[in-house]
Amino acid sequence: MDNRIDQRFKLLKSKKESAFIPFITAGDPSLEVTRGLILELERCGADIIELGIPFSDPIADGPVIQASYYRTLAKGLRVEDVFRLVKDVRKETDIPIVSMVSYSIVFKIGVEKFLVSAKESGFDGATIPDLPVEESQALIRSASEKDFRIVCFAAPTTTPDRMEQIAKGTQGFLYYMSVVGITGVRDSLPKDMKENICRLKRLTDKPIALGFGISTPEQAKIAGSVADGVIVGSALIKELERNIDKSPSEIIKAVGQLAGKLSAGAKGRV
């Protein structure tokens, strides 16, 4: 079965384009703004939205996204609020939406209940950064039965054996972290990035999306020339933070303008 993620990558492959995948935090600074951002990001060239479900101990996220999570948690945001948000925005868009969620949240809700609720609300898949691929097989099987994609992570330090497991297990696409460590804005991309992605492509026919450290249209262009997708989070959250005291429409416009430039970069139009 093809869900929206699969369909989008097939379409982009036929156009010889890379996917632009912006990350935003659900509820930062409000659910109203998040809803507007999803629609604006699509209008500005996003192909897939990665929507972070805030968690108090985000292991893979740097200070910018951590601060975003803490702002939202301080307001009492619940997972149910995120599901309702996605269900509501689905009235206006069919863009693929992937959640980034801690396994502790999935476990607390219950794997089956989480998968069913996420799917019914309109999510197309999930990335779970703190769940090793070795421990995710039952979840992946259950998700697959529901036409829901579990996206696995690989990094430059991933061993060849684990890389094979990840390449075999991932669904929708494979999330390749360009650098070891946490998310965040960086001045340059690693020199071995192209070589590592080429190695991954020999292991899987799934699309490979590159994230961590991409913050400018020029970096997005480099990433898009070697990967099937380009994920940008911290740069967009930083732009949101810069405008956080402005009106919802001004926040949405500012983030959308940056997203448009990054999308153009990812698709080689800069």
C-alpha positions as CSV (number, residue, x, y, z in Angstrom):
1,M,0.0,0.0,0.0
2,D,1.2,3.5,-0.8
3,N,0.5,6.2,1.8
4,R,1.0,9.9,1.3
5,I,4.8,9.7,2.0
6,D,5.3,7.0,-0.6
7,Q,3.2,8.9,-3.2
8,R,5.1,12.1,-2.6
9,F,8.5,10.6,-3.1
10,K,7.4,8.8,-6.2
11,L,6.1,12.1,-7.6
12,L,9.3,13.9,-6.8
13,K,11.4,11.1,-8.3
14,S,9.5,11.5,-11.6
15,K,10.3,15.2,-11.5
16,K,13.9,14.6,-10.5
17,E,13.5,16.7,-7.4
18,S,14.5,16.3,-3.7
19,A,11.8,16.6,-1.0
20,F,12.0,19.6,1.2
21,I,11.0,18.5,4.7
22,P,10.7,21.3,7.3
23,F,10.5,20.5,11.0
24,I,8.3,22.5,13.4
25,T,7.2,22.0,17.0
26,A,3.5,21.4,17.6
27,G,2.1,24.2,19.7
28,D,5.0,26.6,19.5
29,P,4.1,29.3,20.2
30,S,0.5,28.2,19.9
31,L,-1.6,25.5,18.1
32,E,-3.1,28.4,16.0
33,V,0.3,29.3,14.7
34,T,1.3,25.6,14.1
35,R,-1.9,25.1,12.0
36,G,-1.1,28.2,10.0
37,L,2.5,27.2,9.6
38,I,1.6,23.8,8.2
39,L,-0.5,25.4,5.4
40,E,2.1,28.2,4.8
41,L,5.0,25.8,4.6
42,E,3.2,23.8,2.0
43,R,2.5,26.9,0.0
44,C,6.2,27.9,0.3
45,G,7.4,24.6,-1.1
46,A,7.3,21.9,1.6
47,D,6.8,18.4,0.4
48,I,6.5,16.7,3.8
49,I,6.0,18.2,7.2
50,E,7.8,16.8,10.3
51,L,5.9,17.8,13.4
52,G,7.6,17.5,16.7
53,I,5.6,16.2,19.7
54,P,7.2,18.0,22.6
55,F,9.0,15.9,25.2
56,S,10.9,16.9,28.3
57,D,14.2,15.1,27.5
58,P,14.7,15.3,23.7
59,I,18.0,13.2,23.3
60,A,18.7,14.2,19.7
61,D,17.8,17.8,19.7
62,G,20.0,20.8,20.3
63,P,19.3,23.9,22.3
64,V,17.0,25.6,19.7
65,I,14.5,22.8,19.5
66,Q,14.9,21.9,23.2
67,A,13.8,25.5,24.0
68,S,10.9,25.2,21.6
69,Y,9.8,22.0,23.3
70,Y,10.1,23.6,26.8
71,R,8.1,26.6,25.8
72,T,5.3,24.4,24.6
73,L,5.3,22.0,27.6
74,A,5.2,24.9,29.9
75,K,1.7,25.7,28.4
76,G,0.5,22.2,29.2
77,L,0.3,20.9,25.6
78,R,-0.9,17.2,25.5
79,V,-0.5,14.6,22.8
80,E,-4.2,14.6,22.3
81,D,-4.0,18.3,21.4
82,V,-1.5,17.5,18.6
83,F,-3.8,14.7,17.3
84,R,-6.7,17.2,17.2
85,L,-4.6,19.8,15.5
86,V,-3.6,17.4,12.7
87,K,-7.2,16.2,12.3
88,D,-8.3,19.8,11.9
89,V,-5.7,20.8,9.4
90,R,-6.5,17.7,7.3
91,K,-9.6,19.5,6.3
92,E,-7.4,21.8,4.2
93,T,-4.3,19.8,3.1
94,D,-3.2,16.4,2.0
95,I,0.5,17.1,2.6
96,P,2.3,14.1,4.2
97,I,2.8,14.7,7.9
98,V,5.3,12.7,10.0
99,S,5.5,13.0,13.8
100,M,8.8,13.1,15.7
101,V,8.0,11.5,19.0
102,S,9.8,10.0,21.9
103,Y,9.2,6.3,22.5
104,S,8.4,7.1,26.1
105,I,5.3,8.9,24.8
106,V,4.4,5.9,22.6
107,F,4.9,3.5,25.4
108,K,2.9,5.5,27.9
109,I,-0.1,5.7,25.5
110,G,0.4,2.1,24.3
111,V,1.9,1.2,21.0
112,E,-1.4,0.1,19.3
113,K,-3.4,3.0,20.7
114,F,-0.7,5.5,19.6
115,L,-0.5,4.0,16.0
116,V,-4.3,4.0,15.6
117,S,-4.8,7.5,17.1
118,A,-1.9,8.9,15.0
119,K,-3.2,7.3,11.8
120,E,-6.8,8.3,12.4
121,S,-5.8,11.9,13.2
122,G,-4.1,12.2,9.8
123,F,-0.4,11.5,10.5
124,D,1.3,9.4,7.8
125,G,4.3,8.1,9.9
126,A,6.6,8.7,12.8
127,T,10.2,9.1,13.6
128,I,11.2,7.8,17.0
129,P,14.8,8.8,17.7
130,D,15.2,7.0,21.0
131,L,14.0,3.6,19.7
132,P,16.8,1.4,18.4
133,V,16.0,-0.5,15.2
134,E,16.7,-3.8,17.0
135,E,13.8,-3.1,19.4
136,S,11.4,-1.7,16.8
137,Q,10.5,-4.7,14.7
138,A,7.1,-5.4,16.3
139,L,6.2,-1.8,16.1
140,I,7.2,-1.5,12.5
141,R,5.1,-4.6,11.6
142,S,2.1,-3.3,13.4
143,A,2.5,0.2,11.8
144,S,2.9,-1.4,8.3
145,E,-0.5,-3.2,8.8
146,K,-2.1,0.2,9.3
147,D,-0.4,1.8,6.3
148,F,1.6,4.0,8.8
149,R,5.4,4.5,8.2
150,I,8.1,4.2,10.9
151,V,11.1,6.1,9.7
152,C,14.5,4.9,11.1
153,F,17.7,6.8,11.7
154,A,21.3,6.2,10.6
155,A,24.4,8.3,11.3
156,P,28.0,8.5,10.1
157,T,29.0,6.3,13.1
158,T,26.5,3.5,12.4
159,T,28.3,0.2,11.9
160,P,27.8,-1.6,8.6
161,D,25.8,-4.4,10.2
162,R,23.4,-2.0,11.9
163,M,23.2,0.1,8.7
164,E,21.9,-3.0,6.9
165,Q,19.3,-3.6,9.6
166,I,18.2,0.1,9.5
167,A,18.1,0.1,5.7
168,K,16.0,-3.0,5.7
169,G,13.6,-1.9,8.5
170,T,12.9,1.7,7.7
171,Q,9.6,2.7,6.0
172,G,8.7,5.7,3.9
173,F,12.2,7.0,3.9
174,L,15.5,6.7,5.8
175,Y,16.5,9.7,8.0
176,Y,20.3,10.1,7.7
177,M,21.9,12.4,10.3
178,S,24.7,14.3,8.5
179,V,26.7,14.7,11.7
180,V,27.0,12.9,15.0
181,G,25.4,14.6,17.9
182,I,22.4,16.9,18.3
183,T,20.4,19.0,15.9
184,G,21.4,22.6,15.3
185,V,22.6,25.2,12.9
186,R,26.1,24.6,11.5
187,D,28.5,26.5,9.3
188,S,29.3,23.7,6.9
189,L,28.3,20.1,6.0
190,P,30.6,17.1,6.4
191,K,32.9,16.3,3.6
192,D,32.1,12.5,3.7
193,M,28.3,13.2,3.4
194,K,28.0,12.2,-0.3
195,E,30.1,9.1,0.2
196,N,28.0,7.9,3.1
197,I,24.7,8.5,1.3
198,C,26.0,6.6,-1.8
199,R,26.9,3.7,0.5
200,L,23.4,3.8,2.0
201,K,21.8,3.8,-1.5
202,R,23.5,0.5,-2.2
203,L,21.7,-1.0,0.8
204,T,18.2,0.3,0.2
205,D,15.8,1.5,-2.5
206,K,14.0,3.7,0.1
207,P,14.4,7.4,-0.3
208,I,17.2,8.9,1.9
209,A,16.5,12.2,3.6
210,L,19.4,14.2,5.1
211,G,19.0,16.2,8.3
212,F,21.0,17.8,11.1
213,G,23.0,21.0,10.5
214,I,21.3,22.3,7.3
215,S,20.4,26.0,7.7
216,T,21.0,27.9,4.5
217,P,19.7,27.6,0.9
218,E,23.2,26.9,-0.2
219,Q,23.6,24.0,2.2
220,A,20.1,22.8,1.2
221,K,21.3,22.8,-2.4
222,I,24.3,20.6,-1.6
223,A,22.2,18.2,0.5
224,G,19.5,18.0,-2.2
225,S,22.1,17.2,-4.9
226,V,23.0,13.9,-3.1
227,A,19.9,13.0,-1.0
228,D,16.3,12.3,-1.9
229,G,15.1,14.7,0.9
230,V,16.4,17.7,2.9
231,I,15.2,18.1,6.5
232,V,15.6,21.5,8.1
233,G,14.5,22.2,11.7
234,S,16.6,24.4,13.9
235,A,17.0,27.2,11.3
236,L,13.2,27.5,11.0
237,I,12.6,27.3,14.8
238,K,15.3,30.0,15.3
239,E,13.4,32.2,12.8
240,L,10.2,31.6,14.7
241,E,11.9,32.5,18.0
242,R,13.2,35.7,16.5
243,N,9.6,36.7,15.7
244,I,7.9,35.1,18.7
245,D,6.6,38.4,20.2
246,K,4.9,39.4,16.9
247,S,1.4,38.5,15.7
248,P,0.6,35.0,14.5
249,S,0.4,36.1,10.9
250,E,3.8,37.8,11.1
251,I,5.4,34.7,12.7
252,I,3.9,32.5,9.9
253,K,5.0,34.9,7.2
254,A,8.6,35.1,8.5
255,V,9.0,31.4,8.8
256,G,7.4,30.8,5.5
257,Q,9.8,33.2,3.7
258,L,12.8,31.3,5.0
259,A,11.2,28.0,4.2
260,G,10.6,29.2,0.6
261,K,14.3,30.0,0.2
262,L,15.4,26.6,1.7
263,S,12.9,24.7,-0.5
264,A,14.4,26.5,-3.6
265,G,17.8,25.4,-2.4
266,A,16.8,21.8,-1.8
267,K,15.4,21.7,-5.4
268,G,18.5,23.3,-6.9
269,R,16.9,26.5,-7.8
270,V,19.4,28.9,-6.2
